[in-house]
Amino acid sequence: MKKTALLLVLLLLAAAVYGCAGKSETGNAEVNWSIAVEGVENGPVTFTNADAAKLAVKKVEATKKKKDGTEVTESWEGVPLKAVLEAVGATDFQSVVLEAADGYSQEYSKEIVEREETILGLKVNGKELGEEDGPVQAVPTGEPGNMYIKNLAKIIVQ
């Protein structure tokens, strides 16, 4: 009797574990990164890789102007910043401040934000961003290098 009860408990436990694992594989994407978004109507929200996966990926050729006057052109893949803001309900704004994990920030005008070529970059030259630069980088195509925000952590809508 005790062996049967123990076997029954083990089977129920296995079924519970299997059932939970099945749910995460079918519907809920694992969160690998997140960006805090402040200044939206419904209060602060978080934008994650799972949210980004629901948006159309945009490919851009971005030419970054460096301090020394040289230019570097890179192939980027990511989601348009404008689409990210729409996804979190931020449609009425004058500018946004993008902030890196280390506190470095830059303000983007509404004009820069609304360009289709301004993206949150997830891949550069076909490769995912390394730990130092990513996992997400703000890429304002055509703007100086200091406007690119590595390791994006926060967006403040103004």
Secondary structure, 3 states (H helix, E strand, C coil): CHHHHHHHHHHHHHHHHHHHHHHHHHCCCCCCCEEEEECCCCCCEEEEHHHHCCCCCEEEEEEEECCCCCEEEEEEEEEEHHHHHHHCCCCCCCEEEEEECCCCEEEEEHHHHHCCCEEEEEEECCEECCCCCCCCEEEECCCEHHHCECCEEEEEEC
